[in-house]
Amino acid sequence: MELLLDTHALIWFAEANAALSAKAKFLIEDPQNDKYVSMVSFYELAIKIKIGKISLNESLESYFFKTISNGIAVLPLSEKHLFEYNNVPLMPNHKDPFDRLIIATAMHRDLSIITVDAHFTSYTNIVNIIW
């Protein structure tokens, strides 16, 4: 299975937070699954740290390298993801550009998204959501 972690799933996995569902934890830890996170998640974290919306237990750099050491590949933002962004429907109750780029990335690469974010359920006709 090929999985794309949403930003909060990445944080909760890195911190061994009990908020991460047992199913998500199992799938992320399964060595047979290919796990990814978008560089967009790190941009989102950097911005939210800077404006005081979130604080992490460790530095952003630590999370980045911990991600890689846990076998989660970091996908760069590419023009293909931006072009796919145009195919993500604009929902009236969900305009978060980071989430929409994560969805576009999953669409382009045919990845299932690990997320608890209820807004993502509006996109189940175009991406597979796991929690």
C-alpha positions in Angstrom: 0.0 0.0 0.0 1.2 3.5 -0.8 0.4 6.1 1.9 0.6 9.9 2.2 0.6 11.2 5.7 -1.3 14.4 6.4 0.6 16.9 8.6 -1.0 16.0 11.9 -0.5 12.3 11.2 3.2 12.9 10.7 3.5 14.8 14.0 1.5 12.3 16.0 3.5 9.4 14.6 6.8 11.2 15.3 5.7 12.0 18.9 4.1 8.5 19.5 0.9 10.4 20.3 -2.0 8.3 21.3 -4.2 10.5 19.1 -2.9 8.5 16.1 -5.4 5.7 15.3 -4.2 2.2 15.8 -4.9 1.5 12.1 -2.8 4.5 11.0 0.0 3.5 13.3 0.0 -0.1 12.1 0.0 1.0 8.4 2.8 3.5 8.9 4.9 0.9 10.8 4.3 -1.9 8.3 7.6 -2.2 6.3 5.6 -3.5 3.3 3.9 -0.2 2.9 5.5 2.8 1.1 5.1 5.9 3.2 5.4 9.5 2.0 4.9 13.0 3.3 4.7 16.1 1.1 7.3 18.8 1.6 4.1 21.0 1.7 3.6 19.6 5.3 6.9 21.0 6.3 6.1 24.4 4.8 2.8 24.3 6.7 4.6 23.4 10.0 7.2 26.2 9.5 4.5 28.8 8.9 2.4 27.6 11.8 5.4 27.6 14.1 6.4 31.1 13.1 2.9 32.6 13.7 2.5 30.7 17.0 -0.3 28.4 15.9 1.6 25.3 16.8 4.6 24.2 18.8 6.5 21.0 18.4 8.3 18.9 21.0 11.5 19.2 18.9 12.9 21.5 16.2 11.4 21.4 12.7 14.8 20.0 11.5 14.5 17.2 14.0 11.1 16.2 12.7 12.3 16.3 9.1 15.3 14.0 9.8 13.2 11.8 12.1 10.7 11.4 9.2 13.4 10.2 6.9 14.9 7.8 9.5 11.5 6.3 10.0 11.4 5.3 6.4 9.0 8.0 5.3 10.0 9.6 2.0 9.6 13.3 1.6 8.0 14.2 -1.7 9.1 17.5 -3.2 6.4 19.8 -4.5 6.4 19.5 -8.3 4.7 21.2 -11.2 2.7 18.0 -11.7 1.2 18.4 -8.2 0.4 22.0 -9.0 -1.3 21.1 -12.2 -3.3 18.4 -10.4 -4.3 21.0 -7.9 -6.7 22.4 -10.6 -8.6 19.1 -10.4 -9.2 19.3 -6.7 -12.8 20.5 -6.3 -13.1 23.7 -4.3 -15.4 22.9 -1.4 -17.2 25.9 0.3 -16.2 24.7 3.7 -12.6 23.7 2.9 -10.2 26.1 1.2 -7.0 25.2 3.1 -4.3 25.4 0.4 -1.9 23.0 2.3 -4.6 20.3 2.5 -5.6 20.9 -1.2 -1.9 20.4 -2.2 -1.7 17.2 -0.2 -4.9 16.0 -1.9 -3.4 16.9 -5.3 -0.2 15.1 -4.5 -2.2 12.0 -3.5 -4.3 12.2 -6.7 -1.2 12.5 -8.9 0.7 9.6 -7.3 -2.4 7.5 -6.5 -1.7 7.5 -2.8 -4.1 6.9 0.1 -4.1 9.7 2.6 -3.8 9.0 6.3 -5.7 11.8 8.1 -8.3 12.4 10.8 -9.3 15.7 9.2 -13.0 15.6 8.6 -12.7 18.0 5.6 -10.9 15.3 3.6 -14.1 13.2 3.6 -15.4 15.6 1.0 -12.9 14.2 -1.4 -13.4 10.5 -1.1 -14.6 10.3 -4.7 -11.1 11.3 -5.8 -8.7 10.0 -3.1 -8.8 7.2 -0.5 -8.8 8.4 3.1 -7.6 6.1 5.9 -7.9 6.6 9.6 
